[in-house]
Amino acid sequence: MHLTLFILSVTVITLSDGGIPDATYVSYEQEGDYKIGGIFPLSNVGEVPCGLLPTLSAIQLTEAMVYAVNVVNNDTTLLPNVTLGFDIRDSCLTNEDAALWAALTLANSNQCGNFDMEKKVKSPGRVIGFIGPYTSSQSIVVSTISDLLEVPSIAYAASSDELSDKFRFEFFSRAIPPDSHQTEALADLLQYFNWKYVSLVYYSNSYGIRAAHAFQNFATKRDICIALSAPVRDIQTQQELTQLADALFDKRRARVVVMFVSSGTAKVIIATLQTIYAEFASEITWIGSDYWGHTIAPLTDEILPIGGIFVQFFNPTPVDFKTYFTNLSPETSKRNPWLNTYFVTNDDFTSVETYDSTGLGGLASSVIDSVFAFAHALDSLLKHSCPDVSRCPARLNITGRQLLQSIRNTSFEGTRGQFKLDSNGDSNGKYVLKNLQMLYTGEAALVDISVWDALNTSQKLTIYPEKIKWFNGTGGKAPRSICKEDCQAGYIVVPLKEKCCWGCRKCRNNEIALNQSECKVCEITEWPNEDFTICKPIEPSLLDMKHPILVLIILFSCLGEALCALITVGLVKYYNHPQVKASSRELSAFNIIGLQLGFLTIILLLLKPSTTACIIVHGVISLSFTLIYAPTLLKVSRIYRIFDAGKKSTQRPRWTGPKDQLILSTIFLTFQVTKSTYHYFHFDTPSLNFVVLAVVVFVVVVVSEEGYVYPAR
């Protein structure tokens, strides 16, 4: 214990010499047998640390503690024969040194009695525990004092998951849920609106880093992609803000931005983005954590994230406390130095009149329940130590560890329902999600749109979409935040180079798109329907003989027939000419007949199909090919054999005469006719559909080019 006293003394003197702001020396006390220390963010940060006057919302928290202590003292069944007191200090918003100083002065009063430093801070009585401080980073610092001196603390706003580590923060508890619940609620919100591609901005401190990590884990489980994960410092330079704006714009398909920062930081980020990328900034849906949600007030600033959604702890307004607070006047508030300063500054006010239920002041329920938790735990401990209350002394020697165990085991009906802490000293997770809207009166307001309750295992998120108004001031369909284009019929979704982004690729004309993930080729007798979802049998259809392509084909066929007729006339007229004889006039006649049948076949294929026409076309095509290629093969063979034999002798080779060539051609032709006849009697006759398909194949050439459609930026 002596070592502890020495460490405390050295730390206090060091902080005192290091320039602790004057505002932190102010205290608001009420004597009692047992006292509870309160650490609240009263003085704001200005050009001088803690130089700005306290806000009414912060003062509301101090009066919430005063109100709760008075309720306990007026309750004859709770802590009978015992008076509860308080000692309230200023933590200067987020100043960790100020929070540490406040905790040290409160704790030191237990060890040294009255504590007198340069400013002569008076702290008589015994402090059995702390309520506060405000931020998680401050709570981490204060918890070191709590653990060192075994003084329990209950936070009303610190939500970092790091504080759930009981090995490091054994004496820390809180009346609000940890960030693990909040991040799950935010992930559920994104999943509900199908926001699959979002940006994430968070503080680079314990609160921000752990909240961002937990959020990313929940987002991954819900197939939500984090396009940008950007840490920021508490105080940013203009260069850092510009770089962040550029990064957000670079990932501009992410139209939803989740922020684990305070309202002040959020405002400068939005202002910078509006200055550089005004149009893009106006289309963003901002999602704020409880840190932003509880500090967003007042809603009179020029820069307001209209359409944004913000998380706040489930803190219904205590009606009795609201009545108590709004009736405070300069005459009844002289003991509260911060409220007295408020009335002195605003000398035209006769009472508080206004009550903050959405901003920092909305944490009043958590403060009241924290006081009640200490009271119920102390009551249980005292009754267990001294069953006969009437004979018990006002003060018993109760250790901090005993009080801690009693706090963890206590249960009572608080301002927000049943109050009960888990094994980590955390409260149940229940949040209200609020939408920032511009009302018809021209004023901005936070409107309740959803409740998220961790105890409701069947459906944790209950949302009322009809109450939401987006950034454009209208309700209805939620904005898109997904790096994926809506693919048209006949396209499939394909991944792009950019992380979590998807484009569209067109299937070929004879393919269908299966679930927009695979192109499947239709059978040869089938063709895709209009939306490329199923393959349908090709229905017979007559060709339009007036179509330019068909007219051109017919003209070429007629020209071919005319040329064949002209060649036939020339062949007959010059039948005995030496050059005609040398070209195998008999075989040439077969060639001409084959060509004429080929040109005739094209015209037959364009006519209305029928069974008879199919048989004729099938036979004519076979004869045409045989009459063209069989004689040509014989010509080539005859010439080769003649020249090859001429190298050895002058005798003419066998089977090279005109009659021999005619006999061989006839054999080939007979074989083809026999094969076609056999096919006709032993196989199914080609159907009309097959003929139509043959016409399509011969007439129409389908060219399909692969291409990608990228999402519009």
Buried (B, 14 or more C-beta within 10 A) or exposed (E): EEEEEEEBBEBBEEBBEEEBBBBBBBBBBBEBBBBBBBBBBBBBBEEEBBBBBBBBBBBBBBBBBBBBBBBBBEEEEBBEBBBBBBBBBBBBBBBBBBBBBBBBBBBBBBEEEEBEBEEEBEBEBBBBBBBBBBBBBBBBBBBBBBBEBBBBBBBBBBBBBBBBEEEEBBBBBBBBBBBBBBBBBBBBBBBBBEBBBBBBBBBEBBBBBBBBBBBBEBBEEEEBBBBBBBBBEBEBEEEBBBBBBEBBEEBBBBBBBBBBBBBBBBBBBBBBBBEBBEEBBEBBBBBBBBBBBBBBBEBEEEEBBBBBBBBBBBBEBBEEBBEBBEEBBBEEBEEBBBBBBBBEEEEEBEBBEEBBBBBBBBBBBBBBBBBBBBBBBBBBBBBEEBEEEEEBEEEBEBEBEBBBBBBBEBEBEBBBEEBBBEEBBBBBBBBBBBBBBBEEEEEBEBBEBBBBBBEEEEEBBEBEEEBBBBBEEEBEEBBBBBBBBEBEBBBBBBEBEBEBBBBBBBBBEBBBBBEBEEBBEBEEEBBBEEEBBEBEEBEBEEBEEEEEEBEEBBEEBEEBBEBBEEBBEEBEEEEEEEEBEEBBBBBBBBBBBBBBBBBBBBEBBBEEBEEEBBBEBBBBBBBBBBBBEBBBBBBEBBEEBEEEBEEEEEEEBEEBEEEBBBEBBEEBBEEBBEEBEEBBEEEEBBBBBBBBBBBBEEBEEEEEEEEEBEBEE
